[in-house]
Amino acid sequence: MKDAHVYSHYKEAVIGSIVDLAAEHDDVVFLDADLSSCIGSTTFQKAYPERFFNCGIAEANMAGIAAGLSSMGFVPFIHSFGCFASRRAYDQLFISVGYTHQRVIIIGSDPGIVAQYNGGTHMPFEDIALMRQIPGLSIVEPSDAQSLYSLTRQVYESGASAYIRTPRKGICFRYSPEDEIVLGKGVELADGKDVAIVATGVLMVDAALSARDILLKKGIDATVIDLHTIRPLDTELIEKAARRCGCMLVMENGRYPGGTGEMIAAHLARTVPVRMDFMNVGERFGEVGNLQYLAQSFGFTAEAAAEKAESVAR
């Protein structure tokens, strides 16, 4: 697996993965919604100009074009900000892609509060819930650049449609190229016995690991799981953590109804019922601000996570 540490932003990792796939597979094409400079898809355009399509600020039309390309044997990757890749193009993704069994891989960038200064109109909190309603579509939210690069390749290799939820700016490296990152299998980053913390994405996994450090000082040993694949859910790992700890906190940068927390709660209610709590945006719309301010405003901090985890563990 290529070492993603050569990249300096998440957007470079996801586009780099697609460029590498295109070098190996002639069926890979890329469609953007006039956001090439935002996601860096000009890199793909320069390498494969005949396989790049700028569809303009028209995400619904882009999804329809992608479905048509899929019907002709291509594997389209399409990109827009997560709010537009999900809400604005949803009917076309549901009918033209899902219902007709076409294959399209959707990149929804800057999910949740990661949209920062673009504000509430650009903060998709409900995108996971929407995408979960499309049968057969995988949903991934990697927590670092290496897993983003690897999982982008794996969703292509899986043969299924997928929704990739990723920040554009910034970078962190949790994994090396030698680490095993497998689509559909979460990663247990710590195996505590007192409370299980399940987190998705860069923001929440970072907060979960920092919360574990806070909890250890209080004598509470937390399991931390990087649930980079939201769908299909790694039920084996979730059930194992629930049995070992007897309680669980689920952290997501999105809304509870239809989201990751509700999905896990519904599964455990049938299999391993345990005490649970949830970190999410609640009944709020987004707002303008930098990431530090927004994390404080929405309660997405390590301190808040530790408090919730401690409460559910007692």
C-alpha positions in Angstrom: 0.0 0.0 0.0 1.3 3.5 -0.9 2.5 5.6 2.0 0.0 8.4 2.3 2.5 10.4 4.5 3.6 12.1 1.3 0.4 14.1 1.4 -0.1 17.4 3.3 -3.9 17.5 3.3 -6.8 15.0 3.4 -7.9 16.2 0.0 -4.6 15.2 -1.5 -4.9 11.7 0.0 -8.3 11.0 -1.5 -7.5 12.5 -4.9 -4.1 10.7 -4.9 -5.9 7.4 -4.3 -8.2 8.0 -7.2 -5.4 9.0 -9.5 -3.5 5.8 -8.6 -6.6 3.8 -9.3 -7.1 5.5 -12.7 -3.5 4.5 -13.6 -4.4 0.9 -12.9 -8.0 0.8 -14.2 -9.3 2.4 -17.4 -12.9 2.5 -16.2 -12.2 5.1 -13.5 -13.6 8.6 -14.3 -14.0 11.7 -12.1 -16.8 14.2 -12.0 -16.7 17.4 -10.0 -19.2 20.2 -9.3 -17.0 23.2 -10.1 -15.0 22.5 -6.9 -11.8 21.3 -8.4 -9.7 23.9 -6.6 -11.4 23.0 -3.3 -10.8 19.2 -3.4 -7.7 19.3 -5.7 -9.2 17.2 -8.5 -7.2 19.3 -11.0 -4.5 16.7 -10.3 -6.8 14.0 -11.8 -7.7 16.4 -14.6 -4.1 17.0 -15.6 -3.3 13.2 -15.5 -6.4 12.0 -17.3 -8.2 15.0 -19.0 -10.3 12.7 -21.2 -11.7 11.0 -18.0 -12.5 14.2 -16.1 -15.8 16.1 -16.2 -16.6 19.4 -14.6 -20.4 19.3 -14.3 -20.7 22.9 -12.9 -22.7 23.8 -9.8 -25.3 21.2 -10.5 -24.9 18.2 -8.3 -28.2 16.5 -9.2 -27.2 16.6 -12.9 -23.7 15.3 -12.0 -25.3 12.3 -10.2 -27.4 11.6 -13.3 -24.4 11.9 -15.6 -22.5 9.5 -13.3 -25.3 7.0 -13.4 -25.2 7.1 -17.2 -21.4 6.6 -17.3 -21.8 3.7 -14.9 -24.4 2.1 -17.2 -21.7 2.2 -19.9 -19.2 0.3 -17.8 -17.3 3.2 -16.1 -16.8 3.6 -12.4 -17.5 7.3 -11.6 -16.1 9.1 -8.6 -18.1 12.3 -8.0 -17.3 15.1 -5.5 -19.1 18.0 -3.9 -19.3 19.4 -0.4 -21.1 16.9 1.8 -24.2 19.0 2.1 -24.6 19.1 -1.7 -23.4 15.6 -2.4 -26.1 14.3 -0.1 -29.1 16.6 0.2 -29.0 18.3 -3.2 -28.3 15.2 -5.3 -30.3 12.8 -3.2 -33.2 11.9 -5.5 -30.8 11.3 -8.4 -28.5 9.2 -6.2 -31.5 7.2 -4.8 -33.3 6.6 -8.2 -30.7 6.9 -11.0 -27.9 5.2 -9.1 -29.4 3.1 -6.3 -32.7 2.0 -7.8 -31.2 1.2 -11.2 -28.2 -0.7 -9.6 -25.6 1.6 -11.1 -22.2 2.0 -9.3 -21.0 5.5 -8.2 -18.6 6.4 -5.5 -19.5 9.7 -3.8 -17.0 12.0 -2.0 -18.8 14.3 0.4 -16.2 16.7 1.7 -16.2 18.8 5.0 -18.9 16.9 6.8 -20.6 18.3 9.9 -18.8 21.1 11.8 -15.7 20.6 9.7 -17.3 23.0 7.2 -16.3 25.7 9.7 -16.7 29.2 8.1 -19.0 28.0 5.4 -21.6 27.9 8.2 -24.8 26.1 8.8 -26.0 25.8 5.2 -22.8 23.8 4.4 -22.9 21.5 7.4 -24.4 18.1 6.6 -25.4 16.5 9.8 -28.0 14.2 8.2 -25.9 12.8 5.3 -25.3 9.5 7.0 -29.0 9.0 7.7 -29.8 9.8 4.0 -27.2 7.5 2.6 -28.2 4.7 4.8 -31.5 4.6 3.0 -29.9 3.7 -0.3 -29.7 -0.2 -0.4 -26.2 -1.6 -0.9 -24.3 1.7 -0.5 -21.3 1.6 1.8 -20.5 4.5 4.1 -17.0 5.3 5.2 -15.5 8.1 7.4 -11.7 7.5 7.8 -9.9 9.0 10.7 -6.5 9.8 9.1 -4.9 10.2 5.7 -3.5 6.7 5.4 -6.9 5.1 6.1 -8.6 7.6 3.7 -6.2 6.6 0.9 -6.6 2.9 1.6 -10.4 2.8 2.0 -10.9 4.9 -1.1 -9.0 2.1 -3.0 -11.0 -0.6 -1.2 -14.4 0.9 -2.0 -13.4 0.7 -5.7 -12.3 -2.9 -5.3 -15.4 -3.9 -3.4 -17.6 -3.5 -6.5 -20.2 -1.5 -4.6 -21.3 2.1 -4.5 -20.1 4.1 -1.6 -20.2 7.5 0.2 -16.8 8.7 1.5 -17.1 11.4 4.3 -13.8 13.4 4.6 -12.4 16.7 5.6 -10.4 18.6 2.9 -7.9 20.6 4.9 -5.5 19.6 7.6 -3.8 16.2 8.0 -3.1 13.6 10.7 -1.5 10.2 10.5 -2.8 7.5 12.8 -1.8 4.5 10.7 1.2 3.4 8.7 1.1 1.7 5.3 1.8 -1.6 7.2 -1.3 -1.3 9.4 -4.2 -3.4 8.4 -7.2 -1.2 7.4 -10.1 -3.3 6.1 -13.3 -2.0 4.7 -16.1 -3.1 7.0 -13.9 -3.8 10.0 -13.4 -1.2 12.7 -10.0 -0.8 14.4 -9.7 -1.3 18.2 -7.2 1.4 19.2 -7.4 0.6 22.9 -8.9 -2.4 24.7 -10.1 -1.2 28.1 -12.7 -3.0 30.2 -14.8 -0.2 31.8 -16.5 1.6 28.9 -16.4 1.3 25.1 -16.0 4.5 23.1 -17.0 4.1 19.4 -16.0 7.1 17.2 -16.1 8.0 13.6 -13.9 10.4 11.6 -10.9 12.5 12.4 -12.5 14.9 14.8 -14.2 12.3 17.0 -11.5 9.7 17.1 -9.0 12.3 18.2 -11.4 13.4 21.0 -12.0 9.8 22.0 -8.3 9.0 22.4 -7.8 12.2 24.4 -10.9 11.3 26.5 -9.3 7.9 27.3 -6.3 9.6 28.7 -8.5 11.7 31.0 -10.5 8.7 32.1 -7.3 6.7 32.9 -6.4 9.3 35.5 -9.7 8.6 37.1 -9.2 4.9 37.1 -11.5 4.2 34.2 -10.1 2.0 31.4 -11.8 2.7 28.1 -11.9 0.8 24.9 -11.6 3.1 21.9 -12.8 1.9 18.4 -12.2 3.8 15.2 -15.3 2.9 13.3 -14.1 4.0 9.9 -16.7 2.0 8.1 -20.2 3.0 9.2 -21.9 0.7 6.7 -21.6 -2.3 6.6 -21.4 -2.1 10.4 -18.7 -4.2 12.1 -21.3 -6.0 14.3 -18.7 -8.5 15.6 -16.4 -5.8 17.0 -19.3 -3.8 18.4 -20.8 -6.8 20.2 -17.4 -7.8 21.5 -16.8 -4.3 23.0 -20.3 -4.2 24.5 -19.9 -7.6 26.2 -16.5 -6.7 27.6 -17.5 -3.3 28.9 -21.2 -3.4 29.6 -21.7 0.2 28.4 -20.9 2.3 25.4 -20.5 5.9 24.2 -20.9 6.5 20.4 -19.4 9.8 19.1 -20.3 11.2 15.7 -20.0 14.5 13.9 -23.7 14.4 12.8 -27.3 13.9 13.9 -28.5 11.0 16.0 -31.7 10.1 14.1 -30.6 7.7 11.3 -27.0 8.2 12.3 -24.2 5.9 13.6 -25.3 6.0 17.2 -28.9 5.1 16.4 -27.7 2.3 14.1 -25.5 0.8 16.8 -28.2 1.2 19.5 -30.7 -0.6 17.3 -28.3 -3.4 16.7 -27.3 -3.9 20.3 -30.9 -3.7 21.5 -31.4 -7.0 19.6 -28.1 -8.6 20.4 -26.2 -7.3 23.5 -28.3 -4.6 25.3 -26.0 -2.3 27.3 -26.1 1.2 28.9 -25.4 3.7 26.2 -24.9 7.4 25.7 -24.3 9.5 22.5 -22.3 12.5 21.4 -23.8 14.2 18.3 -25.1 17.6 17.3 -28.6 17.1 18.8 -31.5 19.2 17.6 -29.3 22.0 16.2 -28.4 23.6 12.9 -24.8 24.5 12.1 -23.2 27.9 12.6 -20.2 29.9 11.5 -16.9 29.6 13.3 -13.5 27.9 13.5 -13.2 24.3 14.4 -12.0 24.9 18.0 -15.0 27.2 18.7 -17.5 24.8 17.0 -16.2 21.8 18.9 -16.7 23.7 22.2 -20.1 25.0 21.1 -21.4 21.5 20.1 -19.7 19.7 23.0 -17.3 17.8 20.8 -14.3 18.0 23.1 -12.2 15.3 24.9 -13.5 16.7 28.3 -17.1 16.4 27.2 -16.5 12.9 25.9 -14.8 11.8 29.1 -17.7 13.2 31.2 -20.2 11.3 29.1 -18.1 8.1 29.2 -17.6 8.3 33.0 -21.3 8.9 33.5 -22.4 5.9 31.4 -19.7 3.7 33.1 -20.9 4.4 36.7 
